[in-house]
Structure formats: C-alpha cells, structure tokens
Amino acid sequence: MDAPAAPPPPDSSQLAPTVVKAEPETAPPAPAHTPPEEAHLCPPCDASDSSDDDDGSNGACGVCGLSYSEEDDALLFCDGPGCSVAVHQQCYAVKDLPPDDQPWFCESCAVAAADSQEKGLPPPAGPTQRTCAICEHNNEGASAAVAHLPLAFKRATTMPRAQAQWRASAGADASWLDGWAHVCCATWIDEAQFADETRLIGALVGELSEPRGKLKCELCGKKGQAVQCRRKKCTAAFHPVCALREFVGPKTWAAGYDPEHPGAAFVRVPGASRSAGDVLCGRHCGVANRKKA
C-alpha cells in the first residue's frame, strides 16, 4: 500500500508576516548545548595565549570553535578526502556515532560524494569549496576570505520560514535546499536559524535582515550580517565567523597568529563570546562579570 501523501504546503497568502527581530538588549538565554566549565568562552581580553592546548593541532569544532570531547558530546572528524572539519555531536546534530570501523562525513562531503555517484563520476579528490549565503549577504567574497578555516557547513534554503518548516517536517526530498551556510552563521543570526532546529536541517537564508546586513564588523571592517555587543546602547558589531575566529577558536585560527612566534608572542584581539550570538566588544568584556550588561 502506498504511503499516505504528505499534507499540502500552507498557502503562501496565509503565511504570517515575517517579523524582524530587534537586537536583544539583555543577554540571550543559555543555549541547550552548554560546553563544560573548563571550556570557557571568555578569556581575559588582555591575556597572552601561551598555552599549547588550543593551538588547533588536535582539531577544534567547526561550529563552536572549542576542542573538548566528551562521552556524550564527542568531537567528530570528517573522513572526506582532504577535509579538516571537526564538529561536536550536539553542535552538528549528530544523533548516533558511527561504528569504529566506519567513516563519518560532514554534510558537505557527503553531498559531494552522493552527487558524484549520481552523475557516474569518480569520488571527489578533495573537499568541495562552499559559499555561505549568510556571509555573502552585502559582503561578496566573504566566504573565500575564511575558506582556510575548517568551518562546518549545512545545506540552506531561500524559502520563507513557514514553507521551509513544512518541507522539513514532511520529510520532502532535498530539492528545496538550494544553497549552503556555515552552521555558526545560521546559529548566531536571529533571522536565520534552521527550518528544523532539532536536526539542523535547512539553514534559513531567504529572510535575512537588510539593516543587519549594513552593520560593519569591528574585526574585518566590512559590512554584512553581524551581531552587536550585548552591552546596552553599544553599536560594536561582529560577523559570526570573525567573532568565532578571534574570540573563541584556537589561536591558529586568529588573524593575528604568527607561526614564527608562537606561544607568549600571541595576543588575542580584545573581546569575548560566551555562547552563540552573545558577544562583548573589547571595551565592555572587562566589566561583563562585575556589572550586568
């Protein structure tokens, strides 16, 4: 017997209007995925990073930038050819770990291999270069500027939120997924997020805020989708990838890292981030723990 047909998509004329969220004035609620205490996200702004445990040699998550690995939140490494992406189970919505003798592939590598097989072509010899639709909004070429970082991608859609949510819940084929986005960008930007937040299916890139896209990043000096310092009335803004690179990830990710002078010679750019979308500029991170922002 044939499976019952999925319910028809909602009439676009009856969809609720999209509401552009204002930048929150207070700290956002704690995320469901909370890193362990020792994996702090808020190092002192003026501290030199002389440790060897965050140099990136052991890999760091391409979503949150941290290197810890725990029994219930393992750090997985993609087995795709030439791919250096690593992700936490919870950051990338990996429900079950693969058997020890089986490879695991990030979504970008898995889709590239499936596409090649469908076309009768040999498997890709290296990672496929993807473009993040969120990074590229009002900032063409931004994806290429961070292509050297092992950031994790998920497929994205330009569909309106309500239609994309129906597609995801109905288990439709992947034809509605027409682009790509960094998971960190989709997580940090309020107007993005995912059609299915539990399984992280379908990064929503079709209703990005135009005013947000005109913000200028304090770190790279370019416009684009950015989040502002959570200190009230502070206008400092940061691209998600720039904040992840400079405030959270291993020192080898940072623009100021010089491999010829490792250790004590490395100093992070002032600023801090303690969870997705929660960022403090260098002027305010020093008072974050003494006075409520």
C-alpha positions in Angstrom: 0.0 0.0 0.0 1.3 3.4 -0.9 2.3 5.7 2.0 -0.2 8.5 2.6 0.7 11.7 0.8 2.2 14.5 2.8 -0.2 17.4 3.6 -0.1 20.2 1.1 2.1 23.2 1.9 0.5 26.2 3.5 -1.0 28.8 1.2 1.7 31.5 1.0 -1.0 34.1 1.1 -2.0 33.0 4.6 1.5 32.9 6.0 2.2 35.1 8.9 4.3 38.1 8.1 7.9 37.9 8.9 8.9 39.9 12.0 12.4 41.2 12.0 13.8 40.7 15.5 15.4 43.6 17.2 18.8 43.1 18.7 18.3 42.0 22.3 19.3 44.4 25.0 20.0 41.7 27.5 22.0 38.5 27.4 20.2 35.8 25.5 19.1 32.6 27.3 21.6 29.9 27.8 21.7 27.5 24.8 20.6 23.9 25.2 24.1 22.8 24.4 26.3 24.1 27.2 30.1 23.4 26.9 31.8 22.0 30.0 33.1 24.5 32.6 36.7 24.1 31.7 36.0 25.0 28.0 35.3 28.6 28.9 34.5 31.0 26.0 35.5 34.2 27.7 39.3 34.5 28.1 40.7 37.7 29.6 40.8 40.4 26.9 44.4 41.4 27.7 45.9 37.9 28.4 48.6 36.4 26.2 47.7 33.0 25.0 50.8 31.0 25.7 49.1 27.6 26.2 49.6 24.7 23.8 46.1 23.1 24.4 44.3 25.4 22.0 46.7 25.6 19.1 44.4 23.7 16.8 46.8 20.7 16.5 44.2 18.4 17.9 41.3 19.9 16.0 38.5 22.3 17.0 34.8 22.2 16.4 33.9 24.0 13.1 30.7 25.3 14.8 31.6 26.5 18.3 35.4 26.7 18.0 36.2 24.6 21.1 38.3 21.4 21.3 36.9 19.5 24.2 35.5 16.0 23.5 33.2 14.1 26.0 31.4 10.8 26.0 28.0 12.3 25.3 29.4 15.1 23.0 32.3 13.6 21.1 34.4 15.7 18.7 33.9 14.0 15.3 36.4 14.4 12.4 35.2 14.2 8.8 36.8 11.4 6.8 36.2 13.2 3.5 39.4 13.5 1.3 41.4 16.5 2.4 38.6 17.7 4.7 39.7 19.1 8.0 36.3 19.8 9.5 35.6 18.6 13.1 32.3 19.0 14.9 30.7 18.2 18.2 27.8 15.8 18.1 25.5 18.4 19.7 26.8 21.3 17.6 26.1 19.4 14.4 23.1 17.4 15.5 24.7 14.0 15.0 22.3 11.7 16.8 24.4 8.5 16.7 28.1 7.9 16.4 29.2 5.7 13.5 30.8 2.3 14.3 34.5 2.5 14.9 35.3 0.8 11.6 33.0 3.1 9.6 33.9 6.6 8.2 31.9 9.7 9.1 31.4 12.5 6.7 30.3 16.1 7.2 27.2 17.2 5.2 29.3 19.0 2.6 31.5 15.9 1.8 28.5 13.5 2.0 26.5 15.6 -0.5 29.5 16.0 -2.8 30.1 12.2 -2.9 26.4 11.5 -3.5 26.3 14.0 -6.4 29.4 12.4 -8.0 27.9 8.9 -7.7 24.6 10.0 -9.1 26.4 11.5 -12.2 28.6 8.5 -12.6 31.7 10.4 -11.8 34.6 9.3 -9.6 34.5 10.4 -5.9 35.8 13.9 -5.2 39.6 14.1 -4.7 39.3 16.9 -2.2 36.8 19.0 -0.2 34.3 21.0 -2.2 34.5 24.7 -1.8 31.2 26.0 -0.5 29.8 29.6 -0.3 28.0 30.7 2.8 24.8 32.6 1.8 24.8 34.5 5.2 28.5 35.6 4.9 27.9 36.7 1.4 24.9 39.0 2.2 26.2 42.5 1.5 29.7 41.1 1.6 30.6 39.4 -1.6 33.7 37.3 -1.4 33.5 36.8 2.4 33.3 33.0 2.2 36.6 32.9 0.3 38.3 35.1 2.9 37.6 32.4 5.6 37.9 29.3 3.3 41.1 28.3 5.1 39.2 27.8 8.4 37.7 24.4 9.0 34.2 25.7 9.4 31.2 23.3 9.2 28.5 23.8 6.5 24.9 22.7 6.3 22.6 23.0 3.3 20.4 26.1 3.2 17.2 27.3 1.6 15.9 30.7 0.4 12.3 29.6 1.0 10.2 31.6 3.5 10.4 30.2 7.0 6.9 28.7 7.2 7.2 26.8 3.9 10.7 25.6 4.8 9.5 24.3 8.2 6.7 22.4 6.4 9.2 20.9 4.0 11.5 19.8 6.7 8.7 18.3 8.8 7.1 16.5 5.8 10.4 14.7 5.0 10.4 16.2 1.5 13.4 15.5 -0.8 16.3 17.8 -0.8 15.3 19.8 -3.8 14.1 22.7 -1.6 17.7 23.1 -0.2 19.3 25.4 -2.8 22.4 26.8 -1.0 24.8 26.4 1.8 25.6 28.2 5.1 28.1 28.0 7.9 26.3 26.4 10.9 27.8 29.1 13.2 26.4 31.9 11.0 22.9 30.3 10.9 23.0 29.8 14.7 24.2 33.3 15.5 21.9 35.3 13.2 18.4 35.6 14.6 16.7 35.9 11.2 18.4 32.8 10.0 18.4 29.7 12.3 17.1 26.4 10.8 13.8 25.0 9.5 14.3 22.1 11.8 16.1 23.3 14.9 16.5 19.8 16.4 18.1 18.1 13.4 19.6 21.3 12.0 18.0 20.9 8.6 17.7 23.8 6.2 19.5 26.9 7.2 17.1 29.8 6.5 18.8 32.4 4.4 15.9 33.9 2.5 14.7 36.5 5.0 17.9 38.0 6.3 17.6 41.5 7.8 18.7 44.3 5.5 19.5 46.7 8.4 21.6 43.9 10.0 23.4 43.4 6.7 24.6 47.0 6.7 26.4 46.7 10.1 30.2 47.0 9.8 32.3 44.4 11.6 34.8 45.7 14.1 37.2 43.0 13.2 37.4 42.9 9.4 35.9 46.4 8.7 33.4 45.1 6.2 29.6 45.1 6.1 27.4 42.1 6.3 25.2 40.0 8.7 26.6 40.7 12.1 25.6 40.6 15.8 26.1 43.6 18.1 27.8 43.8 21.5 25.2 42.8 24.1 26.1 45.9 26.2 23.2 48.3 26.1 23.5 51.0 23.5 26.8 49.7 22.2 26.9 49.7 18.4 30.0 47.5 18.0 29.2 44.7 15.6 30.9 41.4 14.6 30.4 38.9 11.8 29.8 35.5 13.4 32.8 33.9 11.7 35.0 36.8 12.7 34.0 36.6 16.4 34.4 32.8 16.4 37.8 33.1 14.8 39.2 35.9 17.1 37.4 35.3 20.4 36.7 31.6 20.7 38.6 29.3 18.3 42.2 28.0 18.6 44.9 30.6 18.3 45.9 29.2 14.9 42.5 30.5 13.5 43.1 34.1 14.6 44.3 36.6 12.0 47.0 37.8 14.4 48.6 34.4 14.9 52.1 34.3 13.7 53.5 30.7 13.5 57.1 32.1 13.5 56.4 33.5 17.0 54.1 31.1 18.8 53.2 31.0 22.5 53.6 34.2 24.5 54.0 36.3 21.4 50.4 35.7 20.5 47.8 38.1 22.0 44.1 37.9 21.2 42.0 40.8 19.9 40.1 42.3 22.8 36.6 41.0 23.0 34.8 37.8 24.2 31.9 35.4 23.3 30.3 33.0 25.8 27.6 31.4 23.6 26.2 31.6 20.1 25.2 35.2 19.3 26.4 36.5 22.7 29.4 38.8 22.2 31.0 41.6 24.1 33.3 44.1 22.4 36.8 44.8 23.8 35.6 47.9 25.6 33.0 46.1 27.6 34.1 42.5 28.1 36.3 43.5 31.1 33.2 44.6 33.0 30.9 41.8 32.0 31.3 39.9 35.2 31.2 42.9 37.5 28.2 44.7 36.2 25.1 43.3 34.4 25.2 44.3 30.7 
